[in-house]
Amino acid sequence: MIKSGAVKVDGISIRDRGAHVDPDTAKIEISGKPFSLEQFVYLMLNKPKGVVSATNDRNVKTVVDLAPDEMKGRNLFPAGRLDITTTGFVLLTDDGDFAHRILSPKNHIEKTYEARLAERVTEAQLKQVAEGIVLGDGTECLPAKLRVLEDGENPLVEIKICEGKYHQIKRMFAAAGNGVVELKRTRMGQLQLDPNLAEGECRKLTEDEVKLIEVRKT
């Protein structure tokens, strides 16, 4: 395309493949259409059940497999993992530094989940999880924020945590004497999962939406 003269920089055809341009200031066109270079990409995925949070897997569909075809050459990876039965917000990106910042517990970026419990929840169980419960293997969890959304035989509980230990929420409630039958991540930082995004669909985030993910807990 460059050799044919299809690429223009500031209105001038560039035929030298080794030419350097400043992507922040140069006006680049390819076959008459504007071209913009994205250093990093950030995708919101509504993960369905049966999909693993990995970059590749020989046997099971991965979250990266659900990315648009034009994005699959960008070395995308999931920033934080949801297990195969958990649904909801997964961030796909190629920005390693950003992923590290939002996942590090010391930065206090909350991840919000809705958990459908196996049986009625007691105040004692909520208190245990909220204060920072110790799991069966001795692993200590940081305090969590809890809110009962629906009461009853199988209550729905909102839970906010700053960590991402293996099966953490399921293990927390198990340690408290209850169980989780369904789990969905609904928010990362202050960015809510798009309610118009069907399971298995994803879309690009705007700059403002990316910034909302880094908003710390209040």
PyMOL commands that place a pseudoatom at each C-alpha (Angstrom):
pseudoatom trace, name=CA, resn=MET, resi=1, chain=A, elem=C, hetatm=0, pos=[0.000, 0.000, 0.000]
pseudoatom trace, name=CA, resn=ILE, resi=2, chain=A, elem=C, hetatm=0, pos=[2.856, 2.373, 0.791]
pseudoatom trace, name=CA, resn=LYS, resi=3, chain=A, elem=C, hetatm=0, pos=[4.687, 1.579, -2.449]
pseudoatom trace, name=CA, resn=SER, resi=4, chain=A, elem=C, hetatm=0, pos=[1.496, 2.221, -4.438]
pseudoatom trace, name=CA, resn=GLY, resi=5, chain=A, elem=C, hetatm=0, pos=[1.110, 5.686, -2.916]
pseudoatom trace, name=CA, resn=ALA, resi=6, chain=A, elem=C, hetatm=0, pos=[-2.115, 4.836, -1.063]
pseudoatom trace, name=CA, resn=VAL, resi=7, chain=A, elem=C, hetatm=0, pos=[-0.702, 6.170, 2.226]
pseudoatom trace, name=CA, resn=LYS, resi=8, chain=A, elem=C, hetatm=0, pos=[-0.586, 9.938, 2.735]
pseudoatom trace, name=CA, resn=VAL, resi=9, chain=A, elem=C, hetatm=0, pos=[0.856, 11.937, 5.614]
pseudoatom trace, name=CA, resn=ASP, resi=10, chain=A, elem=C, hetatm=0, pos=[-0.394, 15.518, 5.860]
pseudoatom trace, name=CA, resn=GLY, resi=11, chain=A, elem=C, hetatm=0, pos=[-1.701, 15.233, 2.300]
pseudoatom trace, name=CA, resn=ILE, resi=12, chain=A, elem=C, hetatm=0, pos=[1.564, 13.963, 0.789]
pseudoatom trace, name=CA, resn=SER, resi=13, chain=A, elem=C, hetatm=0, pos=[1.979, 10.399, -0.516]
pseudoatom trace, name=CA, resn=ILE, resi=14, chain=A, elem=C, hetatm=0, pos=[4.728, 8.540, 1.347]
pseudoatom trace, name=CA, resn=ARG, resi=15, chain=A, elem=C, hetatm=0, pos=[6.453, 5.750, -0.576]
pseudoatom trace, name=CA, resn=ASP, resi=16, chain=A, elem=C, hetatm=0, pos=[9.312, 5.123, 1.870]
pseudoatom trace, name=CA, resn=ARG, resi=17, chain=A, elem=C, hetatm=0, pos=[8.379, 2.254, 4.209]
pseudoatom trace, name=CA, resn=GLY, resi=18, chain=A, elem=C, hetatm=0, pos=[11.045, 3.403, 6.667]
pseudoatom trace, name=CA, resn=ALA, resi=19, chain=A, elem=C, hetatm=0, pos=[9.588, 6.889, 7.071]
pseudoatom trace, name=CA, resn=HIS, resi=20, chain=A, elem=C, hetatm=0, pos=[8.822, 8.017, 10.639]
pseudoatom trace, name=CA, resn=VAL, resi=21, chain=A, elem=C, hetatm=0, pos=[5.836, 10.152, 11.644]
pseudoatom trace, name=CA, resn=ASP, resi=22, chain=A, elem=C, hetatm=0, pos=[4.451, 11.499, 14.889]
pseudoatom trace, name=CA, resn=PRO, resi=23, chain=A, elem=C, hetatm=0, pos=[1.066, 9.753, 15.336]
pseudoatom trace, name=CA, resn=ASP, resi=24, chain=A, elem=C, hetatm=0, pos=[-0.088, 12.487, 17.739]
pseudoatom trace, name=CA, resn=THR, resi=25, chain=A, elem=C, hetatm=0, pos=[0.292, 15.314, 15.208]
pseudoatom trace, name=CA, resn=ALA, resi=26, chain=A, elem=C, hetatm=0, pos=[0.451, 13.788, 11.727]
pseudoatom trace, name=CA, resn=LYS, resi=27, chain=A, elem=C, hetatm=0, pos=[-2.700, 13.469, 9.639]
pseudoatom trace, name=CA, resn=ILE, resi=28, chain=A, elem=C, hetatm=0, pos=[-2.518, 9.980, 8.142]
pseudoatom trace, name=CA, resn=GLU, resi=29, chain=A, elem=C, hetatm=0, pos=[-4.807, 8.725, 5.380]
pseudoatom trace, name=CA, resn=ILE, resi=30, chain=A, elem=C, hetatm=0, pos=[-5.033, 5.326, 3.693]
pseudoatom trace, name=CA, resn=SER, resi=31, chain=A, elem=C, hetatm=0, pos=[-6.827, 5.264, 0.355]
pseudoatom trace, name=CA, resn=GLY, resi=32, chain=A, elem=C, hetatm=0, pos=[-8.429, 8.577, 1.271]
pseudoatom trace, name=CA, resn=LYS, resi=33, chain=A, elem=C, hetatm=0, pos=[-9.716, 7.416, 4.676]
pseudoatom trace, name=CA, resn=PRO, resi=34, chain=A, elem=C, hetatm=0, pos=[-8.393, 8.802, 7.991]
pseudoatom trace, name=CA, resn=PHE, resi=35, chain=A, elem=C, hetatm=0, pos=[-6.173, 6.410, 9.956]
pseudoatom trace, name=CA, resn=SER, resi=36, chain=A, elem=C, hetatm=0, pos=[-5.581, 6.666, 13.703]
pseudoatom trace, name=CA, resn=LEU, resi=37, chain=A, elem=C, hetatm=0, pos=[-3.110, 4.662, 15.739]
pseudoatom trace, name=CA, resn=GLU, resi=38, chain=A, elem=C, hetatm=0, pos=[-4.291, 3.333, 19.095]
pseudoatom trace, name=CA, resn=GLN, resi=39, chain=A, elem=C, hetatm=0, pos=[-1.443, 2.599, 21.475]
pseudoatom trace, name=CA, resn=PHE, resi=40, chain=A, elem=C, hetatm=0, pos=[-3.673, 0.385, 23.599]
pseudoatom trace, name=CA, resn=VAL, resi=41, chain=A, elem=C, hetatm=0, pos=[-7.177, -0.977, 23.323]
pseudoatom trace, name=CA, resn=TYR, resi=42, chain=A, elem=C, hetatm=0, pos=[-9.709, -1.605, 26.109]
pseudoatom trace, name=CA, resn=LEU, resi=43, chain=A, elem=C, hetatm=0, pos=[-12.763, -3.816, 25.561]
pseudoatom trace, name=CA, resn=MET, resi=44, chain=A, elem=C, hetatm=0, pos=[-15.704, -4.494, 27.849]
pseudoatom trace, name=CA, resn=LEU, resi=45, chain=A, elem=C, hetatm=0, pos=[-16.877, -8.096, 27.484]
pseudoatom trace, name=CA, resn=ASN, resi=46, chain=A, elem=C, hetatm=0, pos=[-20.047, -9.549, 28.977]
pseudoatom trace, name=CA, resn=LYS, resi=47, chain=A, elem=C, hetatm=0, pos=[-18.704, -13.028, 29.665]
pseudoatom trace, name=CA, resn=PRO, resi=48, chain=A, elem=C, hetatm=0, pos=[-21.127, -15.963, 29.434]
pseudoatom trace, name=CA, resn=LYS, resi=49, chain=A, elem=C, hetatm=0, pos=[-20.838, -19.270, 31.268]
pseudoatom trace, name=CA, resn=GLY, resi=50, chain=A, elem=C, hetatm=0, pos=[-18.660, -21.945, 29.673]
pseudoatom trace, name=CA, resn=VAL, resi=51, chain=A, elem=C, hetatm=0, pos=[-15.946, -19.509, 28.568]
pseudoatom trace, name=CA, resn=VAL, resi=52, chain=A, elem=C, hetatm=0, pos=[-12.560, -19.427, 30.288]
pseudoatom trace, name=CA, resn=SER, resi=53, chain=A, elem=C, hetatm=0, pos=[-10.638, -16.284, 31.228]
pseudoatom trace, name=CA, resn=ALA, resi=54, chain=A, elem=C, hetatm=0, pos=[-7.497, -17.087, 29.271]
pseudoatom trace, name=CA, resn=THR, resi=55, chain=A, elem=C, hetatm=0, pos=[-5.757, -16.015, 26.088]
pseudoatom trace, name=CA, resn=ASN, resi=56, chain=A, elem=C, hetatm=0, pos=[-5.910, -19.487, 24.527]
pseudoatom trace, name=CA, resn=ASP, resi=57, chain=A, elem=C, hetatm=0, pos=[-7.183, -22.963, 25.310]
pseudoatom trace, name=CA, resn=ARG, resi=58, chain=A, elem=C, hetatm=0, pos=[-7.234, -26.024, 23.074]
pseudoatom trace, name=CA, resn=ASN, resi=59, chain=A, elem=C, hetatm=0, pos=[-10.475, -27.411, 24.435]
pseudoatom trace, name=CA, resn=VAL, resi=60, chain=A, elem=C, hetatm=0, pos=[-12.655, -24.505, 25.582]
pseudoatom trace, name=CA, resn=LYS, resi=61, chain=A, elem=C, hetatm=0, pos=[-13.616, -21.135, 24.105]
pseudoatom trace, name=CA, resn=THR, resi=62, chain=A, elem=C, hetatm=0, pos=[-11.752, -18.244, 25.730]
pseudoatom trace, name=CA, resn=VAL, resi=63, chain=A, elem=C, hetatm=0, pos=[-12.681, -14.629, 26.411]
pseudoatom trace, name=CA, resn=VAL, resi=64, chain=A, elem=C, hetatm=0, pos=[-10.156, -13.558, 23.759]
pseudoatom trace, name=CA, resn=ASP, resi=65, chain=A, elem=C, hetatm=0, pos=[-11.968, -15.743, 21.204]
pseudoatom trace, name=CA, resn=LEU, resi=66, chain=A, elem=C, hetatm=0, pos=[-14.991, -13.473, 21.710]
pseudoatom trace, name=CA, resn=ALA, resi=67, chain=A, elem=C, hetatm=0, pos=[-13.091, -10.324, 20.706]
pseudoatom trace, name=CA, resn=PRO, resi=68, chain=A, elem=C, hetatm=0, pos=[-13.749, -8.842, 17.240]
pseudoatom trace, name=CA, resn=ASP, resi=69, chain=A, elem=C, hetatm=0, pos=[-11.581, -10.370, 14.519]
pseudoatom trace, name=CA, resn=GLU, resi=70, chain=A, elem=C, hetatm=0, pos=[-9.835, -7.059, 13.844]
pseudoatom trace, name=CA, resn=MET, resi=71, chain=A, elem=C, hetatm=0, pos=[-8.625, -6.977, 17.463]
pseudoatom trace, name=CA, resn=LYS, resi=72, chain=A, elem=C, hetatm=0, pos=[-7.177, -10.474, 17.663]
pseudoatom trace, name=CA, resn=GLY, resi=73, chain=A, elem=C, hetatm=0, pos=[-3.728, -9.436, 16.470]
pseudoatom trace, name=CA, resn=ARG, resi=74, chain=A, elem=C, hetatm=0, pos=[-3.240, -7.071, 19.413]
pseudoatom trace, name=CA, resn=ASN, resi=75, chain=A, elem=C, hetatm=0, pos=[-2.086, -9.564, 22.076]
pseudoatom trace, name=CA, resn=LEU, resi=76, chain=A, elem=C, hetatm=0, pos=[-5.225, -9.097, 24.134]
pseudoatom trace, name=CA, resn=PHE, resi=77, chain=A, elem=C, hetatm=0, pos=[-5.534, -10.689, 27.551]
pseudoatom trace, name=CA, resn=PRO, resi=78, chain=A, elem=C, hetatm=0, pos=[-8.138, -10.581, 30.352]
pseudoatom trace, name=CA, resn=ALA, resi=79, chain=A, elem=C, hetatm=0, pos=[-7.323, -8.100, 33.119]
pseudoatom trace, name=CA, resn=GLY, resi=80, chain=A, elem=C, hetatm=0, pos=[-8.451, -10.305, 35.971]
pseudoatom trace, name=CA, resn=ARG, resi=81, chain=A, elem=C, hetatm=0, pos=[-10.058, -13.719, 35.742]
pseudoatom trace, name=CA, resn=LEU, resi=82, chain=A, elem=C, hetatm=0, pos=[-13.570, -15.027, 36.175]
pseudoatom trace, name=CA, resn=ASP, resi=83, chain=A, elem=C, hetatm=0, pos=[-13.992, -18.784, 36.527]
pseudoatom trace, name=CA, resn=ILE, resi=84, chain=A, elem=C, hetatm=0, pos=[-15.791, -20.742, 33.825]
pseudoatom trace, name=CA, resn=THR, resi=85, chain=A, elem=C, hetatm=0, pos=[-19.206, -20.590, 35.537]
pseudoatom trace, name=CA, resn=THR, resi=86, chain=A, elem=C, hetatm=0, pos=[-19.031, -16.887, 36.489]
pseudoatom trace, name=CA, resn=THR, resi=87, chain=A, elem=C, hetatm=0, pos=[-20.527, -14.305, 34.139]
pseudoatom trace, name=CA, resn=GLY, resi=88, chain=A, elem=C, hetatm=0, pos=[-20.272, -10.571, 33.618]
pseudoatom trace, name=CA, resn=PHE, resi=89, chain=A, elem=C, hetatm=0, pos=[-17.692, -7.826, 33.139]
pseudoatom trace, name=CA, resn=VAL, resi=90, chain=A, elem=C, hetatm=0, pos=[-14.292, -8.889, 31.836]
pseudoatom trace, name=CA, resn=LEU, resi=91, chain=A, elem=C, hetatm=0, pos=[-11.842, -6.243, 30.658]
pseudoatom trace, name=CA, resn=LEU, resi=92, chain=A, elem=C, hetatm=0, pos=[-9.788, -7.250, 27.622]
pseudoatom trace, name=CA, resn=THR, resi=93, chain=A, elem=C, hetatm=0, pos=[-6.731, -5.125, 26.928]
pseudoatom trace, name=CA, resn=ASP, resi=94, chain=A, elem=C, hetatm=0, pos=[-3.151, -5.126, 25.693]
pseudoatom trace, name=CA, resn=ASP, resi=95, chain=A, elem=C, hetatm=0, pos=[-2.058, -2.567, 28.311]
pseudoatom trace, name=CA, resn=GLY, resi=96, chain=A, elem=C, hetatm=0, pos=[-0.086, -4.502, 30.919]
pseudoatom trace, name=CA, resn=ASP, resi=97, chain=A, elem=C, hetatm=0, pos=[0.670, -1.522, 33.161]
pseudoatom trace, name=CA, resn=PHE, resi=98, chain=A, elem=C, hetatm=0, pos=[-2.997, -0.564, 33.345]
pseudoatom trace, name=CA, resn=ALA, resi=99, chain=A, elem=C, hetatm=0, pos=[-4.017, -4.131, 34.156]
pseudoatom trace, name=CA, resn=HIS, resi=100, chain=A, elem=C, hetatm=0, pos=[-1.443, -4.290, 36.967]
pseudoatom trace, name=CA, resn=ARG, resi=101, chain=A, elem=C, hetatm=0, pos=[-2.699, -1.039, 38.489]
pseudoatom trace, name=CA, resn=ILE, resi=102, chain=A, elem=C, hetatm=0, pos=[-6.362, -2.042, 38.594]
pseudoatom trace, name=CA, resn=LEU, resi=103, chain=A, elem=C, hetatm=0, pos=[-5.672, -5.559, 39.887]
pseudoatom trace, name=CA, resn=SER, resi=104, chain=A, elem=C, hetatm=0, pos=[-3.203, -4.718, 42.649]
pseudoatom trace, name=CA, resn=PRO, resi=105, chain=A, elem=C, hetatm=0, pos=[-4.998, -4.849, 46.041]
pseudoatom trace, name=CA, resn=LYS, resi=106, chain=A, elem=C, hetatm=0, pos=[-2.876, -1.957, 47.308]
pseudoatom trace, name=CA, resn=ASN, resi=107, chain=A, elem=C, hetatm=0, pos=[-4.581, 0.384, 44.823]
pseudoatom trace, name=CA, resn=HIS, resi=108, chain=A, elem=C, hetatm=0, pos=[-8.034, -0.420, 46.284]
pseudoatom trace, name=CA, resn=ILE, resi=109, chain=A, elem=C, hetatm=0, pos=[-9.868, -0.659, 42.942]
pseudoatom trace, name=CA, resn=GLU, resi=110, chain=A, elem=C, hetatm=0, pos=[-13.160, -2.347, 43.794]
pseudoatom trace, name=CA, resn=LYS, resi=111, chain=A, elem=C, hetatm=0, pos=[-14.729, -5.111, 41.740]
pseudoatom trace, name=CA, resn=THR, resi=112, chain=A, elem=C, hetatm=0, pos=[-18.473, -5.459, 42.297]
pseudoatom trace, name=CA, resn=TYR, resi=113, chain=A, elem=C, hetatm=0, pos=[-20.338, -8.770, 42.023]
pseudoatom trace, name=CA, resn=GLU, resi=114, chain=A, elem=C, hetatm=0, pos=[-23.852, -10.079, 42.450]
pseudoatom trace, name=CA, resn=ALA, resi=115, chain=A, elem=C, hetatm=0, pos=[-23.942, -13.475, 44.176]
pseudoatom trace, name=CA, resn=ARG, resi=116, chain=A, elem=C, hetatm=0, pos=[-27.006, -15.707, 44.329]
pseudoatom trace, name=CA, resn=LEU, resi=117, chain=A, elem=C, hetatm=0, pos=[-26.632, -17.734, 47.519]
pseudoatom trace, name=CA, resn=ALA, resi=118, chain=A, elem=C, hetatm=0, pos=[-27.583, -21.337, 48.160]
pseudoatom trace, name=CA, resn=GLU, resi=119, chain=A, elem=C, hetatm=0, pos=[-29.633, -20.593, 51.277]
pseudoatom trace, name=CA, resn=ARG, resi=120, chain=A, elem=C, hetatm=0, pos=[-30.860, -17.807, 53.521]
pseudoatom trace, name=CA, resn=VAL, resi=121, chain=A, elem=C, hetatm=0, pos=[-28.038, -15.550, 54.635]
pseudoatom trace, name=CA, resn=THR, resi=122, chain=A, elem=C, hetatm=0, pos=[-27.626, -14.628, 58.285]
pseudoatom trace, name=CA, resn=GLU, resi=123, chain=A, elem=C, hetatm=0, pos=[-26.321, -11.437, 59.795]
pseudoatom trace, name=CA, resn=ALA, resi=124, chain=A, elem=C, hetatm=0, pos=[-23.464, -13.456, 61.279]
pseudoatom trace, name=CA, resn=GLN, resi=125, chain=A, elem=C, hetatm=0, pos=[-22.429, -14.706, 57.832]
pseudoatom trace, name=CA, resn=LEU, resi=126, chain=A, elem=C, hetatm=0, pos=[-22.543, -11.209, 56.363]
pseudoatom trace, name=CA, resn=LYS, resi=127, chain=A, elem=C, hetatm=0, pos=[-20.503, -9.896, 59.270]
pseudoatom trace, name=CA, resn=GLN, resi=128, chain=A, elem=C, hetatm=0, pos=[-17.854, -12.609, 58.806]
pseudoatom trace, name=CA, resn=VAL, resi=129, chain=A, elem=C, hetatm=0, pos=[-17.385, -11.836, 55.130]
pseudoatom trace, name=CA, resn=ALA, resi=130, chain=A, elem=C, hetatm=0, pos=[-17.522, -8.061, 55.641]
pseudoatom trace, name=CA, resn=GLU, resi=131, chain=A, elem=C, hetatm=0, pos=[-14.839, -8.066, 58.326]
pseudoatom trace, name=CA, resn=GLY, resi=132, chain=A, elem=C, hetatm=0, pos=[-12.317, -10.078, 56.319]
pseudoatom trace, name=CA, resn=ILE, resi=133, chain=A, elem=C, hetatm=0, pos=[-12.892, -13.808, 56.607]
pseudoatom trace, name=CA, resn=VAL, resi=134, chain=A, elem=C, hetatm=0, pos=[-10.197, -16.503, 56.809]
pseudoatom trace, name=CA, resn=LEU, resi=135, chain=A, elem=C, hetatm=0, pos=[-10.649, -19.248, 54.213]
pseudoatom trace, name=CA, resn=GLY, resi=136, chain=A, elem=C, hetatm=0, pos=[-10.449, -22.962, 54.913]
pseudoatom trace, name=CA, resn=ASP, resi=137, chain=A, elem=C, hetatm=0, pos=[-6.785, -23.155, 53.912]
pseudoatom trace, name=CA, resn=GLY, resi=138, chain=A, elem=C, hetatm=0, pos=[-5.836, -20.246, 56.160]
pseudoatom trace, name=CA, resn=THR, resi=139, chain=A, elem=C, hetatm=0, pos=[-5.855, -17.583, 53.445]
pseudoatom trace, name=CA, resn=GLU, resi=140, chain=A, elem=C, hetatm=0, pos=[-6.878, -14.208, 54.874]
pseudoatom trace, name=CA, resn=CYS, resi=141, chain=A, elem=C, hetatm=0, pos=[-9.216, -12.015, 52.838]
pseudoatom trace, name=CA, resn=LEU, resi=142, chain=A, elem=C, hetatm=0, pos=[-9.467, -8.254, 53.100]
pseudoatom trace, name=CA, resn=PRO, resi=143, chain=A, elem=C, hetatm=0, pos=[-12.753, -6.780, 54.356]
pseudoatom trace, name=CA, resn=ALA, resi=144, chain=A, elem=C, hetatm=0, pos=[-15.585, -6.677, 51.804]
pseudoatom trace, name=CA, resn=LYS, resi=145, chain=A, elem=C, hetatm=0, pos=[-18.634, -4.478, 51.343]
pseudoatom trace, name=CA, resn=LEU, resi=146, chain=A, elem=C, hetatm=0, pos=[-21.949, -6.327, 51.361]
pseudoatom trace, name=CA, resn=ARG, resi=147, chain=A, elem=C, hetatm=0, pos=[-25.530, -5.402, 50.572]
pseudoatom trace, name=CA, resn=VAL, resi=148, chain=A, elem=C, hetatm=0, pos=[-28.546, -7.720, 50.356]
pseudoatom trace, name=CA, resn=LEU, resi=149, chain=A, elem=C, hetatm=0, pos=[-30.399, -6.960, 47.115]
pseudoatom trace, name=CA, resn=GLU, resi=150, chain=A, elem=C, hetatm=0, pos=[-33.048, -9.688, 47.404]
pseudoatom trace, name=CA, resn=ASP, resi=151, chain=A, elem=C, hetatm=0, pos=[-33.940, -11.579, 50.560]
pseudoatom trace, name=CA, resn=GLY, resi=152, chain=A, elem=C, hetatm=0, pos=[-35.464, -15.047, 50.720]
pseudoatom trace, name=CA, resn=GLU, resi=153, chain=A, elem=C, hetatm=0, pos=[-34.489, -18.699, 50.365]
pseudoatom trace, name=CA, resn=ASN, resi=154, chain=A, elem=C, hetatm=0, pos=[-31.880, -17.894, 47.696]
pseudoatom trace, name=CA, resn=PRO, resi=155, chain=A, elem=C, hetatm=0, pos=[-30.925, -14.287, 48.406]
pseudoatom trace, name=CA, resn=LEU, resi=156, chain=A, elem=C, hetatm=0, pos=[-29.073, -12.040, 45.983]
pseudoatom trace, name=CA, resn=VAL, resi=157, chain=A, elem=C, hetatm=0, pos=[-26.135, -10.234, 47.583]
pseudoatom trace, name=CA, resn=GLU, resi=158, chain=A, elem=C, hetatm=0, pos=[-23.950, -7.471, 46.202]
pseudoatom trace, name=CA, resn=ILE, resi=159, chain=A, elem=C, hetatm=0, pos=[-20.320, -7.798, 47.247]
pseudoatom trace, name=CA, resn=LYS, resi=160, chain=A, elem=C, hetatm=0, pos=[-17.378, -5.486, 46.607]
pseudoatom trace, name=CA, resn=ILE, resi=161, chain=A, elem=C, hetatm=0, pos=[-13.776, -6.650, 46.955]
pseudoatom trace, name=CA, resn=CYS, resi=162, chain=A, elem=C, hetatm=0, pos=[-10.338, -5.278, 46.051]
pseudoatom trace, name=CA, resn=GLU, resi=163, chain=A, elem=C, hetatm=0, pos=[-8.675, -8.657, 45.608]
pseudoatom trace, name=CA, resn=GLY, resi=164, chain=A, elem=C, hetatm=0, pos=[-8.897, -11.475, 43.097]
pseudoatom trace, name=CA, resn=LYS, resi=165, chain=A, elem=C, hetatm=0, pos=[-7.917, -14.673, 44.849]
pseudoatom trace, name=CA, resn=TYR, resi=166, chain=A, elem=C, hetatm=0, pos=[-8.805, -18.032, 43.300]
pseudoatom trace, name=CA, resn=HIS, resi=167, chain=A, elem=C, hetatm=0, pos=[-12.601, -18.564, 43.515]
pseudoatom trace, name=CA, resn=GLN, resi=168, chain=A, elem=C, hetatm=0, pos=[-12.492, -15.962, 46.280]
pseudoatom trace, name=CA, resn=ILE, resi=169, chain=A, elem=C, hetatm=0, pos=[-16.165, -15.035, 46.655]
pseudoatom trace, name=CA, resn=LYS, resi=170, chain=A, elem=C, hetatm=0, pos=[-17.365, -18.628, 46.514]
pseudoatom trace, name=CA, resn=ARG, resi=171, chain=A, elem=C, hetatm=0, pos=[-14.747, -19.631, 49.088]
pseudoatom trace, name=CA, resn=MET, resi=172, chain=A, elem=C, hetatm=0, pos=[-15.594, -16.674, 51.335]
pseudoatom trace, name=CA, resn=PHE, resi=173, chain=A, elem=C, hetatm=0, pos=[-19.244, -17.638, 51.602]
pseudoatom trace, name=CA, resn=ALA, resi=174, chain=A, elem=C, hetatm=0, pos=[-18.329, -21.312, 51.948]
pseudoatom trace, name=CA, resn=ALA, resi=175, chain=A, elem=C, hetatm=0, pos=[-16.101, -20.420, 54.899]
pseudoatom trace, name=CA, resn=ALA, resi=176, chain=A, elem=C, hetatm=0, pos=[-19.033, -18.516, 56.408]
pseudoatom trace, name=CA, resn=GLY, resi=177, chain=A, elem=C, hetatm=0, pos=[-21.313, -21.558, 56.070]
pseudoatom trace, name=CA, resn=ASN, resi=178, chain=A, elem=C, hetatm=0, pos=[-23.232, -20.690, 52.891]
pseudoatom trace, name=CA, resn=GLY, resi=179, chain=A, elem=C, hetatm=0, pos=[-22.762, -21.300, 49.174]
pseudoatom trace, name=CA, resn=VAL, resi=180, chain=A, elem=C, hetatm=0, pos=[-22.837, -19.400, 45.872]
pseudoatom trace, name=CA, resn=VAL, resi=181, chain=A, elem=C, hetatm=0, pos=[-24.953, -20.851, 43.069]
pseudoatom trace, name=CA, resn=GLU, resi=182, chain=A, elem=C, hetatm=0, pos=[-24.580, -17.971, 40.594]
pseudoatom trace, name=CA, resn=LEU, resi=183, chain=A, elem=C, hetatm=0, pos=[-22.002, -15.198, 40.375]
pseudoatom trace, name=CA, resn=LYS, resi=184, chain=A, elem=C, hetatm=0, pos=[-21.799, -12.172, 38.084]
pseudoatom trace, name=CA, resn=ARG, resi=185, chain=A, elem=C, hetatm=0, pos=[-19.321, -9.289, 37.990]
pseudoatom trace, name=CA, resn=THR, resi=186, chain=A, elem=C, hetatm=0, pos=[-21.244, -6.075, 37.434]
pseudoatom trace, name=CA, resn=ARG, resi=187, chain=A, elem=C, hetatm=0, pos=[-18.679, -3.329, 37.878]
pseudoatom trace, name=CA, resn=MET, resi=188, chain=A, elem=C, hetatm=0, pos=[-14.927, -2.609, 37.785]
pseudoatom trace, name=CA, resn=GLY, resi=189, chain=A, elem=C, hetatm=0, pos=[-13.957, 0.501, 39.695]
pseudoatom trace, name=CA, resn=GLN, resi=190, chain=A, elem=C, hetatm=0, pos=[-16.815, 2.896, 38.990]
pseudoatom trace, name=CA, resn=LEU, resi=191, chain=A, elem=C, hetatm=0, pos=[-17.579, 1.514, 35.518]
pseudoatom trace, name=CA, resn=GLN, resi=192, chain=A, elem=C, hetatm=0, pos=[-20.811, -0.458, 35.329]
pseudoatom trace, name=CA, resn=LEU, resi=193, chain=A, elem=C, hetatm=0, pos=[-21.299, -3.367, 32.933]
pseudoatom trace, name=CA, resn=ASP, resi=194, chain=A, elem=C, hetatm=0, pos=[-23.240, -1.998, 29.956]
pseudoatom trace, name=CA, resn=PRO, resi=195, chain=A, elem=C, hetatm=0, pos=[-26.830, -3.295, 30.347]
pseudoatom trace, name=CA, resn=ASN, resi=196, chain=A, elem=C, hetatm=0, pos=[-27.226, -3.239, 26.552]
pseudoatom trace, name=CA, resn=LEU, resi=197, chain=A, elem=C, hetatm=0, pos=[-24.318, -5.655, 26.071]
pseudoatom trace, name=CA, resn=ALA, resi=198, chain=A, elem=C, hetatm=0, pos=[-25.633, -9.186, 25.568]
pseudoatom trace, name=CA, resn=GLU, resi=199, chain=A, elem=C, hetatm=0, pos=[-23.707, -12.163, 26.936]
pseudoatom trace, name=CA, resn=GLY, resi=200, chain=A, elem=C, hetatm=0, pos=[-20.815, -12.953, 24.606]
pseudoatom trace, name=CA, resn=GLU, resi=201, chain=A, elem=C, hetatm=0, pos=[-20.701, -9.419, 23.184]
pseudoatom trace, name=CA, resn=CYS, resi=202, chain=A, elem=C, hetatm=0, pos=[-17.993, -6.814, 23.711]
pseudoatom trace, name=CA, resn=ARG, resi=203, chain=A, elem=C, hetatm=0, pos=[-17.329, -3.213, 22.777]
pseudoatom trace, name=CA, resn=LYS, resi=204, chain=A, elem=C, hetatm=0, pos=[-14.558, -0.644, 22.983]
pseudoatom trace, name=CA, resn=LEU, resi=205, chain=A, elem=C, hetatm=0, pos=[-14.380, 1.634, 25.989]
pseudoatom trace, name=CA, resn=THR, resi=206, chain=A, elem=C, hetatm=0, pos=[-14.124, 5.393, 25.653]
pseudoatom trace, name=CA, resn=GLU, resi=207, chain=A, elem=C, hetatm=0, pos=[-11.293, 7.288, 27.341]
pseudoatom trace, name=CA, resn=ASP, resi=208, chain=A, elem=C, hetatm=0, pos=[-13.686, 8.489, 30.036]
pseudoatom trace, name=CA, resn=GLU, resi=209, chain=A, elem=C, hetatm=0, pos=[-14.894, 4.934, 30.693]
pseudoatom trace, name=CA, resn=VAL, resi=210, chain=A, elem=C, hetatm=0, pos=[-11.322, 3.676, 31.065]
pseudoatom trace, name=CA, resn=LYS, resi=211, chain=A, elem=C, hetatm=0, pos=[-10.680, 6.400, 33.644]
pseudoatom trace, name=CA, resn=LEU, resi=212, chain=A, elem=C, hetatm=0, pos=[-13.741, 5.286, 35.634]
pseudoatom trace, name=CA, resn=ILE, resi=213, chain=A, elem=C, hetatm=0, pos=[-12.154, 1.860, 36.157]
pseudoatom trace, name=CA, resn=GLU, resi=214, chain=A, elem=C, hetatm=0, pos=[-9.273, 3.449, 38.053]
pseudoatom trace, name=CA, resn=VAL, resi=215, chain=A, elem=C, hetatm=0, pos=[-11.529, 5.339, 40.460]
pseudoatom trace, name=CA, resn=ARG, resi=216, chain=A, elem=C, hetatm=0, pos=[-10.708, 3.984, 43.903]
pseudoatom trace, name=CA, resn=LYS, resi=217, chain=A, elem=C, hetatm=0, pos=[-13.220, 2.819, 46.466]
pseudoatom trace, name=CA, resn=THR, resi=218, chain=A, elem=C, hetatm=0, pos=[-14.933, 5.432, 48.610]
for i in range(1, 218): cmd.bond("trace and resi %d" % i, "trace and resi %d" % (i + 1))
show_as sticks, trace
zoom trace
